[in-house]
Amino acid sequence: MKRPKRSFEIFNISFLDVVSCGFGAVVLLVLLYKPPEAAAPSEQEDSQALLRKVIAAETKITELTQQLEAEKKRLDQEQALRAELTEQVEQSDQTSEQSADKKQKLESDIVGLELVQSSLKRASISQNTAVKRDEEVGGIPVDSDYVIFIVDTSGSMKDIWSRVMAEFIKVLDIHPKVKGFQVLNDNGTHLISGYAGKWIPDTPQRRKRISGVFKNWNSASNSSPVEGLTVALRKYANPNISLSIYVFGDDYTGSSYDSVIQTLRGLNTNKRTGKRLAKIHGIGFSSRYSTNRFPILMREVAKRNGGTFLALPR
């Protein structure tokens, strides 16, 4: 028996189901898809402004960096120049100090030369080349057989110590020959402790040795010659000898002049005869810290004790 032939229909139920599902999927996609929202005009403007600020900040940083490097380079140059100028100033100061020292030495040499010339004018040499002592050189009597030096060793005097030493040697030289001498500081401390209470013999070798020790002398001082004069008069003054005392200083730090004068009057007087035991001379120096107190004191002391006061120039 022959089967009847089935007719084929394209729009059958199965096909319609497929088409419906596809169409539904498309609709679903359309519903789910959300297109990007366009940026608002105000936000775009803010972004552009922020970008401009960033660019401007980067440019400023670059400029500041360049300026910083330039300032650093300039600072290095200024420091190098300052160091060079400082070195030049130090060299100039050293030159000035050397010039000042030379000037002081020259002035001291002039004063000493005047003393020596005055001594030579008054001195005569005998046939046996012995030097005849003059009784007065440059206003200072040099007829004593014994000599004591009292020297202020304070800091202000140490600043001009080369001048002090030069004058010490010159004053000693104007005494061609003495029987003995001593060197104390203004506090009464001996230059050579081994000769304390004794006279230093006067020989060329002793004078040379004393000058060498004097050059490097460091001893405490209070810039008041009272103590030194007291030691000198009590230990060395004697009615049977002729004694001269030379006081070197630039200042007096004591209180009263009258007390010093009264003390020296008692110490420098022979109790039996009433005569002076020693002549007291003063040599005044000028330093950075000198005042007129030392000249005032020593002028009066020298006047009352048969001596002379000399004020040396700067």
Residue, then its C-alpha position, 0 to 999 in steps of 0.5 A: m500500500k502506498r504511503p501518501k506523500r507528506s507535503f513540506e511547509i517551511f513555516n511550521i511550528s518549529f521554525l516559528d519557535v526559532v525565529s521567535c527566540g532569536f527575535g526575543a534575544v535581539v530585543l533583550l540585547v537592545l534593552l540591556y545595552k546602555p550607550p556611554e553618556a556623553a561628557a558634560p561640557s562643564e567636566q570637559e572644561d574642568s579637565q582642560a583647565l586641570l591639564r593646563k595647570v599641570i603643564a604650567a606647574e611642570t614648566k615652573i618646576t623646570e624654571l625653578t630647577q634652572q634658577l636653583e642650579a644658577e644660584k648654587k653656581r653663583l654661591d660656589q663662586e662667591q665662597a671661592l672669592r670670599a676664601e681668596l679675599t680672606e687669605q689676602v686679608e690675613q696676608s695683609d695683616q701679617t705684613s702690617e704686623q711685620s711692618a709695625d714690629k720693624k717700626q718699633k724695633l727701628e724706634s727702639d734702635i734710635v733711642g738706644l743709639e741716642l743713649v749710646q751716642s751720648s755715652l760715647k760723647r762723654a766717655s774717653i778711652s785711656q791708653n790701655t783701652a779701659v773704658k772710663r765710666d761716665e757719671e750720666v748718660g742720657g740724663i740717667p746717672v750711671d755711677s753706681d757699682y751695683v744695678i738692679f732691674i725690675v721688669d713688669t712681665s704682664g701680658s701687655m709688656k709681653d706684647i712688646w717684649s722685643r722692645v723691652m729686651a732691647e732697652f734692657i740690653k741698652v741700659l745694661d750696656i751704658h754701664p760698662k762695668v759694674k761689680g754685680f747686678q740683678v734682674l727681678n720682675d715687678n712681683g719680686t721674682h728673680l730671673i735666675s733663682g739660683y742667684a736669689g739674694k746674691w749678686i750676678p757677677d758682671t762678665p761678658q759671658r754672664r751678660k750674654r747668658i742673662s740676655g738669652v734667659f731674659k728673652n724667654w722669661n715668663s713669670a706672673s705679674n700684677s703690673s705693680p712695682v711695689e713688691g719688686l722694689t720691696v724685695a730689691l731694697r730689703k735684700y740688696a740695699n746696703p749703706n756701703i755700696s752705690l746702687s741703682i734700680y731701674v723699673f721697667g713698666d707700662d702701667y700701674t694697677g695699684s690703688s694709691y700712689d701715696s702708700v707706695i711713696q711712703t713705703l719706699r721712703g722707709l725702705n730706701t732710707n739709712k736709719r742712722t744717717g737719713k741718706r738714700l740707699a739707692k737711686i730709683h729710675g723709671i723707664g716707661f713703655s707704651s703698649r695697647y693697654s698702657t695708661n698714664r698711671f705708671p708715668i705719674l707714679m714713677r716720675e714722683v718715685a724717681k724725683r724723691n729717690g734721686g733718679t730719672f724717669l724716661a718715657l719711651p716713644r711707641 
